[in-house]
């Protein structure tokens, strides 16, 4: 470990948030893509073969908090 590094809590250097559970009845055939664990392949790629979406009318400020951005790190159980 480089001498310039120091131990810290992950929450001190990153924003951590849990996921969001959508009601399956809200899914539709087009709109805003909902990334689900089942869409993530073992190699980390995204498979949209069984994609679900939310209507733009269902998107609120609360849901926008969960949008993924370039550079985000996603941990999946």
Buried (B, 14 or more C-beta within 10 A) or exposed (E): EEEEEEEEEEEEEEEEEEEEEBEEEEBBEEBBEBBBEEBBEEEEEEEEEEBBBBEEEBEEEEBEEEEEEEEEEEEEE
